[in-house]
Amino acid sequence: MNKDSGQAFNDDVTPISGTYKELHKPSSSFESRDAYLNHELQIMQPKRWRPNLPFRDYNFEFEDTIPALAATIGKVVMVGAIAATFAGALNLGDAFILENVRYELLIVSFFVILFSGFILPTANLAGTHGPLIPLIPIVVLAGGHPMAFGLLIGLFGLILAISKGGSLLANLTSKGVCGGLLLYLGFIGTTSQVSKLLAWSEDINMPHIAFIVILGTIVLYAILENYQKRWLAVPLSCFLGGCTAYLLGAPFHFETGPGMPELSPMYWWGENTGWMLGLPNLESFMVVLPFAVLAVAMWSPDFLGHQVFQKISYPKRTERVIMDIDDTMASASVRQVVGSVLGGANFTSSWGTYIVPAAIAKRPIPAGAILTGLFCIIAAVWGYPMDLAIWEPVMCVALVVGVFIPLLEAGMEMTREGKTTQSAAIVVFASALVNPAFGWSLTVLLDNMGLIGSKERSAGLSRMSRWIIPAFMFILLTAVMAMVGMLPGIPALMSSFRH
């Protein structure tokens, strides 16, 4: 990690004498592939806001294709979910969904290559904000405009990045809270994907297919764990799941042929084309203001979980290549502003389906980012890969083995030692009550005050870190959630004020 980020990885930082190109050695000179990949991480010297060039500052490896493949599948799925949710709320057709997903794939490819591939190599790719999907119908019902929503998310994100608020909040979060968040997100994600696959097999009147696919995936994952080849889980599980389902008779056809989406922002923000909403007005921004505050506040636990997963997976002396939370917020915010102006449906966050497999494969961010951008362009223009990526036997197993099971493992790893189980249990409990943002903010407050977790850690914090900042964050988040109706049993305060 760069020294001005404020995010230390370990105390084992040693200066590097020589450039990456000088220190790079062929893989044949190492005892194992793992030793070679560890060495590659340790000799990289990423430069912020300056060119980082392939083969001079980093190399491409076969392992980079795995997170790039997982990221592309995840992007098609998540942007499709956001576009479909908007289309349902605004009565737009399936053609809108397909064309906007293709458009977003082209938009994101430019940003991940430019930022994460070249000028901000410690910024994770700007992905999709999945937890916002349930809020979209509420935003539309309240009269919110997608461009206004996206622009405010980008603005608030830039403010947080410039003030280094993201790294500050990360440093206030203990291992117990991090571990609990990872456990909750991993468990909820795994069960949701299993349920989705079971429901799909019921819909096609072949309920046995889901059981066989899931059982085969479990056995394959266990074998890969045993031989320490877990980074191959995404492609092999997708292949196994897709082939198994197809051979058992599950219906599948390629429907999306080659093509290009409409590239004009004027088309997307026209009165009778694209979104069919025209441009936003001042009232549109006022309506989405609390939703945008909540969206950016939910970034910190999401980003923190991804950074922690890298820290657990990477060897020592790799602090320079660990994801920088503030840089990630900056790149995600810029990508959000431009994407919203152009007419894309995506709301951005840290790209989990990329960073988790990349950490497992022990690869730095830049090389895989460039491959992800290229894969997204291929999927958008060719069309056919999009059909495969959203087919349930492929999509569900990819998300489970590529993201959610590794999150569960990392959460268990973080809560093995010390007084971490109390905080982990409370963050899971509070997240189940409302959502992870609520659970994170409440547990950070309780943990830093010393009511749970390590009393020694709490005693070493300043008054600002112990309760002033955590209390402000908890009160702000709870107030915003109350305004938009996210607190169980409490009607949305915005509706009350409007009436």
ROBAVO-412966 format. One record per atom (N, C-alpha, C): x, y, z. Coordinates in steps of 0.001 Angstrom, whole numbers, plus 500000, padded with zeros to 6 digits. Layout:
XYZ
...
# end
This chain:
500844498814500000
500000500000500000
500881501238500000
500510502258499307
501313503457499270
501294504130500629
502368504815500937
502550505304502298
501575506392502688
500989507104501743
500077508186502104
498643507721502211
498383506421502149
497010505950502231
496539505799503656
497464505689504602
497054505507505981
496595504100506293
496785503139505397
496304501787505618
497494500832505678
498039500599506852
499179499702506994
498718498263506903
499559497436506300
499204496023506166
499851495194507269
501155495360507456
501846494659508532
503094495456508887
503800494970509872
504996495682510319
506246495190509604
506096494329508644
507191493653507985
507565494325506684
507400495653506595
507643496349505331
509142496528505138
509658496062504043
511081496232503733
511229496983502427
512209497908502363
512389498662501125
512815497731499988
512426498091498773
512812497312497598
513902498066496858
515020497401496587
516060498034495785
516003497425494389
515676498264493431
515538497783492067
514105497879491591
513940497946490280
512601498044489700
511982496654489559
510692496639489255
510018495358489045
510699494572487924
511041495254486850
511640494568485696
512985493953486061
513737494659486916
515049494146487335
514910492949488283
513869492982489121
513700491953490143
512910490741489651
512220490891488528
511404489788487997
512285488608487581
511833487404487925
512535486178487529
511539485242486854
511986484402485933
511057483444485307
510542482439486326
509345481931486078
508728481003487033
509541479727487193
510323479376486169
511120478145486230
512217478204487286
512567479418487744
513624479551488742
513112479395490176
511797479119490334
511224478946491670
510846477486491892
510795477101493160
510484475716493507
509049475345493157
508156476326493242
506745476061492978
506103477270492329
504949477053491729
504180478153491143
503753479139492211
503424478630493386
502991479488494484
504110480440494899
505331479931494965
506471480775495340
506693481871494298
506527481525493026
506674482521491954
505625483621492086
504360483244492328
503279484239492448
503483485118493672
503972484531494773
504267485334495966
505356486362495668
506389485925494960
507492486829494617
507015487967493727
506132487668492775
505589488703491895
504859489779492698
504079489366493688
503363490336494530
504338491186495344
505413490567495799
506349491269496692
507249492261495971
507480492075494665
508399492986493955
507672494097493202
506341494029493141
505615495088492434
505687496410493184
505790497494492437
505867498836493017
504893499759492286
503591499590492536
502588500369491803
502715501859492069
502461502656491038
502561504116491123
501172504731490952
500785505602491851
499470506236491813
499481507444490890
498454507528490024
498256508646489109
499442508849488168
500151507752487902
501219507753486895
501110506466486099
501656506437484888
501509505233484059
502159504006484693
501412502897484745
501926501585485136
501770500696483904
502876500307483315
502834499651482012
503034498147482123
502255497379481358
502467495928481318
503892495601480880
504456494550481501
505795494024481230
506915494913481791
506587496181482098
507575497009482792
507290497022484290
506012497177484655
505621497268486063
504874496039486563
504399495208485669
503738493950486034
503633493090484785
503366491801484984
503221490864483874
501829490242483868
501466489649482760
500236488870482672
500566487413482954
499708486747483715
499854485330483999
498537484621483694
498613483310483540
497399482548483281
496367482767484384
496849482904485620
495939483073486765
495086484333486656
495530485325485881
494750486564485728
493449486339484967
493399485292484151
492179485055483373
491022484595484262
491323483996485414
490271483449486276
489435484562486912
490062485531487623
489241486630488145
488589487455487046
489245487579485886
488647488338484781
487380487652484280
487423486326484182
486245485569483765
485134485691484800
485488485521486078
484489485631487145
483881487032487182
484727488049486988
484245489430487011
483277489707485876
483568489178484697
482696489404483540
481334488751483752
481339487524484268
480077486855484579
479297487667485604
479989488083486673
479327488867487716
478785490182487203
479517490836486304
479064492132485774
477789491979484953
477752490985484068
476551490759483254
475351490495484158
475566489673485186
474472489314486092
473978490529486867
474903491289487465
474514492370488367
473936493575487623
474563493955486499
474005495076485730
472649494677485148
472538493413484730
471250492926484240
470180493027485305
470544492727486558
469578492805487660
469134494247487905
470079495199487862
469714496608488067
468851497118486916
469272496824485674
468508497279484509
467105496666484502
467005495380484888
465701494716484915
464807495308485993
465389495669487130
464601496263488208
464066497629487787
464917498428487155
464448499721486633
463394499521485550
463636498562484655
462699498328483557
461322497941484094
461309497118485143
460035496736485735
459318497899486374
460061498752487068
459440499888487756
458988500974486787
459688501111485651
459375502180484692
458621501666483457
458249500386483475
457527499775482343
458318499848481034
459595499547481127
460446499474479932
460563498013479514
460813497757478257
460822496383477740
462145495668477919
462167494388477508
463385493578477586
464495494124476692
464106494768475596
465106495325474686
465948496388475400
465312497170476285
466036498178477070
467091497505477941
466709496400478596
467633495702479504
468868495229478744
468649494520477656
469758493970476875
470684495065476365
470097496121475797
470918497171475208
471686497938476274
471064498173477434
471760498919478483
472871498096479115
472664496779479256
473734495925479779
474932495946478828
474665495855477537
475760495927476553
476486497271476650
475722498335476794
476272499688476905
477163499787478139
476671499267479263
477424499327480514
478713498504480439
478675497390479745
479891496585479592
480973497365478848
480566498140477847
481543498963477111
482043500116477974
481137500741478741
481540501855479612
482542501366480657
482203500261481329
483063499801482421
484411499323481897
484450498777480682
485730498292480150
486742499433480025
486271500607479614
487163501757479490
487738502143480850
486887502188481876
487333502667483184
488224501666483905
487925500370483813
488772499413484527
490151499329483885
490215499468482572
491525499449481908
492307500716482238
491651501879482151
492338503148482407
492785503274483862
491850503088484795
492172503318486207
492956502140486801
492294500987486952
492934499868487651
494078499257486851
494027499363485512
495077498781484698
496302499660484537
496118500995484540
497235501873484195
497575502939485234
496609503744485676
496997504900486492
496679504775487986
495837503817488376
495560503598489806
495579502095490083
496741501475490056
496815500011490140
496458499435491505
496282500291492521
495816499788493821
494335500100494035
493655500530492992
492207500738493070
491510499497492524
490640498897493332
489880497761492808
488946498248491709
488555497347490840
487679497688489727
486345498221490251
485770499163489503
484473499736489885
483365498820489376
482755498073490288
481753497077489922
480326497565490059
479485496752490707
478061497059490825
477632496974492286
476785497906492697
476322498024494088
475069497155494275
475283495856494480
474173494920494595
473154495250495678
473582495671496906
472608495954497963
471619497070497629
471916497873496589
470981498944496216
469779498433495422
469867497234494878
468808496749493991
467429496776494646
467276496324495914
465941496385496525
465406497804496703
466302498802496703
465864500190496892
465349500835495607
465683500262494456
465363500909493183
463862501152493008
462994500155493262
461552500445493129
461075501563494049
461684501654495237
461308502725496175
461735504081495617
462945504130495038
463444505379494442
462532505824493297
462175504881492422
461311505213491281
459942505668491758
459389504970492753
458071505326493284
458073506720493901
459210507094494510
459316508421495123
459529509521494089
459711509143492822
459940510137491774
461400510382491490
462270509483491926
463707509641491709
464092509410490261
465147510061489845
465650509967488476
466994509247488508
467220508214487672
468474507456487733
469730508294487508
469654509319486638
470845510149486444
471148510948487707
470121511541488314
470326512307489543
470892511416490643
470361510214490754
470818509256491756
472298508951491547
472688508618490327
474073508283490027
475030509444490240
474616510650489838
475495511817490000
475751512121491472
474719511999492321
474915512273493749
475786511199494399
475614509941493992
476493508884494513
477943509198494163
478186509605492916
479537509954492498
480094511137493262
479269512160493483
479712513358494212
480072513016495654
479191512311496359
479461511954497758
480657511014497863
480798510128496893
481944509226496898
483258509968496744
483278510974495861
484491511774495688
484843512541496957
483821513079497630
484059513796498886
484693512858499908
484166511638500018
484697510673500977
486117510254500599
486375510099499295
487710509688498846
488737510787499101
488387512032498765
489332513147498924
489650513392500395
488645513235501259
488848513452502698
489466512239503383
489704511143502612
490222509879503131
489323509300504217
488030509579504097
487068509054505059
486934507548504994
487113506977503807
486982505533503675
488036504785504471
489302505201504342
490373504520505078
490258504784506576
489750505971506951
489546506275508376
488552505296508991
487423505088508306
486405504171508814
486921502738508829
487757502377507848
488333501028507825
489238500800509026
490027501830509384
490942501700510509
490220501626511846
488968502091511883
488181502035513119
487446500706513271
487564499835512290
486830498570512287
487748497438512712
487374496732513771
488227495672514318
488127494388513498
489015493447513810
488995492149513118
487678491412513361
487144491536514562
485891490851514874
484741491352514017
484657492684513848
483594493262513025
483797492859511562
485047492929511086
485338492512509701
484952491061509479
485379490205510398
485093488784510265
483601488497510278
482870489180511142
481421488998511191
480742489433509906
481204490551509356
480647491021508080
480877489998506971
482102489464506909
482407488478505880
481560487221506049
481379486789507285
480552485609507547
479107485849507108
478584487016507451
477185487314507102
477007487390505589
477877488154504928
477757488312503480
477961486979502766
478912486185503253
479152484886502635
477977483945502798
477394483901503999
476276482987504240
475025483411503473
474692484704503542
473503485194502841
473652484990501332
474838485285500812
475056485125499381
474972483678498939
475571482779499719
475539481357499363
474108480822499361
473369481091500427
471998480578500517
471102481169499437
471325482445499088
470479483058498057
470726482420496689
471991482125496379
472294481507495084
471813480060495018
471941479326496121
471422477958496157
469905477973495979
469230478895496669
467766479005496545
467368479361495119
468147480244494495
467844480648493124
467981479466492159
469019478666492359
469215477499491491
468110476457491703
467714476253492965
466629475323493255
465313475799492638
465045477105492737
463816477653492154
463813477507490630
464975477733490006
465078477579488543
464783476142488118
465345475174488855
465112473777488486
463651473377488701
462997473982489694
461564473733489889
460767474306488720
461164475493488253
460439476150487152
460495475338485863
461589474615485637
461700473828484405
461249472374484635
460641472139485814
460128470807486170
461198469719486178
462400470114486568
463502469152486717
464230469439488035
463536469275489171
464117469680490463
465398468937490824
465614467746490239
466811466964490564
468086467606490013
467958468435488974
469153469013488344
469921469900489325
469196470732490064
469868471637490999
470641470856492053
470037469796492577
470718468990493599
472006468382493041
471935467834491837
473117467180491242
474209468212490947
473807469374490410
474790470431490107
475472470912491384
474685471157492437
475261471667493694
476152470616494332
475709469366494343
476520468297494926
477841468153494164
477788468178492842
479012468093492044
479951469254492310
479383470455492486
480202471643492774
480888471524494122
480171470997495126
480759470819496456
481953469867496393
481767468738495714
482849467751495607
484045468335494859
483781469051493749
484864469664492980
485619470687493822
484888471519494564
485525472554495389
486408471907496457
485915470813497054
486702470120498080
487991469550497483
487901468999496285
489093468449495622
490103469562495327
489612470696494828
490505471821494531
491156472361495798
490397472408496909
490957472835498192
492078471885498611
491833470593498442
492802469590498871
494122469730498116
494043470038496827
495253470163496005
495730471622495878
495147472497496692
495516473919496714
495403474561495328
494335474236494626
494059474799493308
492717475540493317
492408476164494443
491096476791494604
490862477922493607
491928478506493091
491776479615492144
491176479146490820
491147477817490594
490525477268489382
489033476986489574
488508477317490758
487127476928491083
486102477551490140
486285478805489752
485269479467488922
485137478826487538
486213478727486746
486020478138485408
485595476680485448
486203475878486349
485867474456486397
484437474233486895
484007475024487889
482642474883488405
481614475324487371
481909476407486658
481009476854485589
480886475785484506
482024475222484124
482018474170483099
481245472950483583
481525472525484817
480844471358485377
479340471606485506
478969472781486080
477559473083486275
476802473176484964
477379473885483988
476713474047482702
476576472729481954
477660471953481899
477620470668481180
476670469679481852
476730469626483188
475847468705483915
474383469019483638
474022470292483762
472629470686483548
472188470402482113
473050470710481161
472687470507479755
472536469017479427
473454468198479939
473393466753479668
472193466099480345
471721466697481437
470541466169482124
469239466666481501
469355467497480461
468158467903479732
467656469297479991
468420470117480730
467974471492480990
467983472292479688
466939473078479426
466879473840478172
467854475019478164
468546475189477060
469440476353476888
469610476635475405
469477477883474985
469814478310473610
470458479682473661
471341479901472695
471930481223472512
470916482093471776
470591483235472351
469595484126471760
470154485502471416
471195485930472132
471731487278471955
472876487244470955
472618487721469740
473633487695468699
474566488880468759
475550488934467858
476481490066467804
475759491387467532
476320492466468051
475715493780467837
476355494832468714
475939496069468516
476419497199469313
475223497945469883
475349498448471136
474257499233471698
474241500652471135
473187501380471411
473124502808471077
474123503538471971
475007504334471372
476095504972472117
475860506445472433
474736507009472023
474495508441472235
473782508704473553
474356509542474434
473653509914475667
472312510592475385
472200511311474279
470946511981473943
469830510953473699
470209509784473171
469220508718472984
468739508217474343
469695507953475243
469326507368476532
468534508332477408
468806509626477312
468096510591478155
467074511391477356
466556510795476299
465507511446475526
464142511299476196
463200512109475750
461837512031476295
461122510764475822
461434510303474611
460730509157474032
461668508027473617
462908508075474068
463876507029473754
464645506655475014
465290505492474999
466095505068476143
465260504924477402
465616505741478407
464894505721479685
463493506346479579
463302507173478558
462033507890478350
461681508787479534
462719509377480127
462513510240481295
462962511672481064
463750511912480017
464333513234479849
465408513476480895
465825514730481035
466868515075482004
466258515376483373
467018515172484451
466481515434485794
466377516924486085
465511517271487029
465416518655487515
465858518702488979
465742519878489596
466210520036490975
465473519104491935
464167518968491717
463381518093492600
463867516642492522
464310516222491336
464825514858491170
466019514608492079
466892515619492200
468058515487493070
467653515456494544
466677516243494933
466232516277496329
465621514939496739
464884514324495835
464223513052496145
465249511956496416
466315511907495610
467276510804495738
468391511091496733
468417512278497335
469507512658498240
469731511642499360
468702511279500143
468971510314501228
469398508944500715
468874508520499569
469272507232499006
470746507252498605
471201508391498071
472597508505497656
473530508498498861
473131509169499945
473925509153501181
474062507716501683
472951506997501690
472968505610502148
473852504744501254
473764504935499947
474549504129499000
476043504274499271
476503505506499469
477940505742499688
478351505278501084
477456505427502066
477768504942503413
477930503427503423
477218502741502538
477320501282502458
478601500833501755
479334501765501162
480582501403500503
481631500901501495
481760501583502633
482865501288503556
482913499826503993
481815499233504501
481915497808504867
482195496907503671
481658497275502509
481876496487501295
483356496527500893
483914497735500832
485323497908500447
486246497245501473
485897497408502726
486724496857503793
486793495340503708
485653494702503447
485637493252503321
486529492771502199
486543493500501078
487388493113499952
488866493310500273
489187494415500934
490588494665501286
491099493617502273
490272493298503256
490659492310504261
490899490951503618
490086490601502629
490270489310501970
491631489238501289
492060490338500690
493405490369500107
494470490178501191
494304490878502305
495298490805503370
495456489382503903
494341488663503965
494385487287504447
495034486361503417
494796486633502145
495231485722501086
496654485959500617
497139487212500687
498468487535500168
499548487188501191
500777486940500738
501885486707501666
502359488005502315
503357487917503170
503917489106503814
504674489951502791
504893491220503184
505626492197502377
504932492478501038
503611492501501070
502848492830499857
501921494017500101
502242494828501114
501371495955501447
501241496949500302
502234496984499410
502185497945498297
501076497635497294
500709496359497165
499732495978496144
498339495749496712
498172495936498014
496845495779498620
495930496905498136
494692496574497885
493685497543497441
493626498747498391
493714499939497840
493593501179498602
492123501614498588
491535501738499761
490108502045499852
489782503418499275
490613504422499568
490331505773499074
490502505867497557
491532505216497017
491712505198495561
490546504486494875
490085503395495492
488947502669494928
487697503533494928
487502504284496005
486352505194496065
486456506285495002
487658506795494786
487847507849493784
487527507331492384
488071506161492030
487835505637490685
486377505228490498
485773504653491538
484361504269491447
483471505497491283
483809506581491963
483004507802491887
483071508436490504
484279508522489939
484431509090488598
483688508226487578
483833506917487707
483141506008486800
481619506163486925
481139506390488157
479701506551488366
479181507825487702
479892508912487878
479454510191487299
479394510093485777
480461509599485162
480499509516483700
479449508532483187
479347507367483844
478371506371483422
476946506877483494
476628507644484532
475271508177484685
474976509233483621
475945510081483326
475753511099482289
475543510440480925
476284509359480670
476163508675479382
474849507917479231
474231507543480365
472940506857480291
472941505425480769
474016504988481438
474083503616481935
473224503407483171
472828502148483393
471949501827484522
472724501440485775
474035501305485694
474815500764486805
474977501752487960
474907501224489195
475348501951490383
476554501208490919
477647501924491113
478930501256491276
479323501030492729
480202500069492908
480822499770494192
482098498994493896
482784498530494931
483970497703494730
483553496372494099
484321495897493101
483938494751492279
484327493457492980
483384492879493747
483675491691494542
483956490459493717
483238490290492588
483458489091491784
484797489130491060
485511490259491139
486880490312490620
487905490135491743
487786490940492794
488861491019493780
488991489750494604
487886489070494878
487965487841495678
488695486731494912
488306486408493669
489093485402492929
490541485832492683
490767487141492478
492143487609492259
492994487394493509
492410487628494677
493148487403495923
493452485923496110
492483485059495798
492706483608495909
493824483168494965
493820483725493748
494839483364492748
496183484039493015
496248484894494063
497461485622494423
497974486479493270
497062487241492700
497413488128491611
497101489565491997
497941490524491585
497657491934491824
496518492408490925
496078493624491137
494888494130490439
495114494414488948
496210495048488505
496255495630487151
496090494677485977
496825493556485947
496784492680484772
495392492099484562
494786491625485641
493428491089485549
492418492149485166
492680493407485579
491766494501485222
491725494698483712
492889494674483077
492932494838481620
492212493684480923
492433492454481414
491745491301480825
490234491391481044
489825491866482216
488387492033482490
487768493003481498
488456494122481252
487948495094480285
487803494483478903
488801493701478489
488741493057477169
487613492020477112
487449491234478185
486369490240478222
485001490911478163
484863492058478843
483583492783478831
483264493297477420
484282493777476714
484072494237475339
483635493068474452
484320491930474595
483967490745473800
482528490311474087
482166490259475379
480809489835475748
479761490791475187
480044492110475240
479079493099474760
478885493024473255
479973492929472507
479894492967471051
479449491613470472
479981490524471029
479662489195470521
478244488787470920
477860489087472145
476492488824472573
476267487458473171
476720486417472509
476451485043472957
476964484741474378
478159485231474785
478607484956476154
477652485492477221
476878486541476876
475939487078477847
474865486052478192
474406485284477202
473405484245477456
473949483176478401
475200482790478185
475812481757479016
476032482255480440
476449483516480576
476759484071481896
475537484167482792
474346484371482201
473145484518483030
472335483222483131
472858482117482573
472183480827482720
472440480316484133
471403479980484873
471499479699486302
472559478675486699
472689477527486011
473719476569486442
475144477117486347
475359478096485469
476670478724485348
476795479886486329
475794480763486311
475843481974487122
475886481669488618
474999480805489093
474893480562490533
476149479911491098
476670478890490418
477869478225490955
479083479147490867
479136480007489845
480261480946489737
480277481901490920
479119482434491282
479055483374492405
479332482675493731
478847481444493888
479055480726495150
480535480414495360
481170479752494381
482562479326494588
483555480459494385
483166481478493605
484089482569493324
484062483691494339
482930483850495046
482783484982495960
482345484550497358
481204483882497458
480568483748498766
481214482700499673
481597481539499147
482298480556499981
483652481099500446
484450481744499555
485693482359500044
485464483416501124
484375484186501035
484080485161502085
483805484455503413
483069483352503367
482820482571504587
484132482083505196
485017481558504355
486299481048504846
487132482161505476
487137483324504815
487915484448505352
487335484934506670
486008484955506769
485369485375508020
485713484443509164
485723483140508896
486089482173509937
487547482329510343
488393482585509342
489817482789509620
490033483986510536
489294485057510319
489485486290511095
488942486190512509
488030485263512753
487413485178514081
487933483982514877
489094483471514497
489641482309515198
490355482697516489
490948483882516529
491821484243517642
491319485494518355
491707485604519632
491389486808520384
489906486933520690
489528488119521145
488137488369521546
487340488919520364
487299488132519310
486641488595518094
485240488033517913
484934486909518600
483661486243518355
482469487072518820
482639487847519909
481535488687520389
481131489705519324
482120490413518802
481844491434517794
481285490801516527
481843489649516140
481364488972514934
479898488568515088
479542488035516264
478157487618516487
477200488802516453
477605489919517054
476723491099517094
476536491694515707
477599491752514899
477458492343513565
476565491466512690
476635490146512858
475730489255512114
474294489475512569
474079489560513876
472744489770514446
472150491088513952
472922492163514047
472419493484513654
472221493585512145
473074492932511368
472917492943509908
471648492195509498
471354491097510203
470135490344509905
468894491161510235
468993492032511229
467860492870511604
467518493880510523
468545494558509963
468300495592508940
469099495263507675
470386495557507696
471277495273506567
472725495416507041
473715495031506213
475108495090506662
475600496480507046
475090497533506407
475532498883506764
475109499225508193
473880498873508552
473398499097509915
474196498249510897
474380496962510565
475116496078511453
476543496531511673
477179496975510598
478567497442510700
478665498688511575
477831499688511320
477939500954512062
477615500765513546
476599499961513866
476250499724515271
477360498953515988
477902497923515351
478908497082516018
480233497815516160
480588498654515187
481809499465515346
481680500364516570
480496500963516766
480272501822517935
480405501024519233
479720499887519323
479773499072520541
481177498521520785
481852498109519713
483184497521519816
484213498557520241
484170499734519625
485159500765519942
484946501350521337
483702501317521825
483429501800523184
483841500783524241
484167499565523829
484620498551524769
483517497728525390
482277497882524908
481176497095525457
481260495640525007
481839495400523835
482090494051523336
483504494020522773
484002492830522491
485318492723521878
486445492983522857
487571493434522326
488781493608523124
488750494919523904
488801494817525231
488846496026526083
490176496761525909
491242495989525669
492561496607525493
492590497467524234
492003496973523154
491948497751521918
491164499034522118
490036498940522793
489206500121523037
489937501158523871
490666500696524884
491372501622525774
492471502375525036
493002501808523980
494077502452523231
493608503457522200
492288503599522023
491754504532521028
491574505924521612
491660506927520765
491366508291521200
489857508463521358
489430509537522011
487997509776522206
487283509906520866
487939510538519880
487347510694518552
487103509330517907
488095508444518029
487963507125517409
487069506199518219
487042506411519548
486296505486520393
484793505642520228
484310506888520235
482845507006520153
482319508159519320
483084509239519120
482522510393518409
482252510051516946
483265509575516215
483069509224514797
482114508037514638
482294506937515411
481337505824515277
479898506218515592
479691507057516620
478327507467516977
477723508333515869
478534509229515305
478038510070514205
477621509215513019
478446508234512658
478126507372511531
476851506566511794
476729506016512995
475548505212513311
474274506060513281
474322507243513870
473140508117513897
472767508564512488
473781508957511698
473517509395510329
472881508274509503
473488507084509557
472967505964508773
471566505562509215
471346505516510516
470026505120511019
468973506142510614
469326507427510678
468381508469510283
468022508361508802
469028508125507978
468767508001506538
467911506766506248
468227505656506915
467423504443506724
465983504653507172
465796505405508247
464438505702508701
463702506556507670
464412507483507042
463781508360506041
463289507568504836
464066506551504416
463702505813503196
462940504525503485
462637504266504763
461793503126505102
462504501797505183
463777501785505582
464519500538505653
464549499933507044
464026500641508061
463995500088509406
462722499259509570
462827497999509951
461651497121510029
460571497674510961
459352497702510460
458217498117511273
458023499614511385
458934500397510783
458834501866510879
458565502421509482
457421503098509279
457113503657507943
458158504688507529
458357504837506232
459341505793505708
458985507205506141
459932507890506785
459672509254507259
459488510224506108
460145509941504950
459971510820503783
458509510863503363
457832509721503407
456415509672503017
455571510478503976
455920510379505284
455157511138506281
455297512633506053
456521513085505770
456755514512505533
455996514981504271
455973514115503234
455337514492501983
453821514669502165
453240513817503039
451800513917503291
451492515053504249
# end
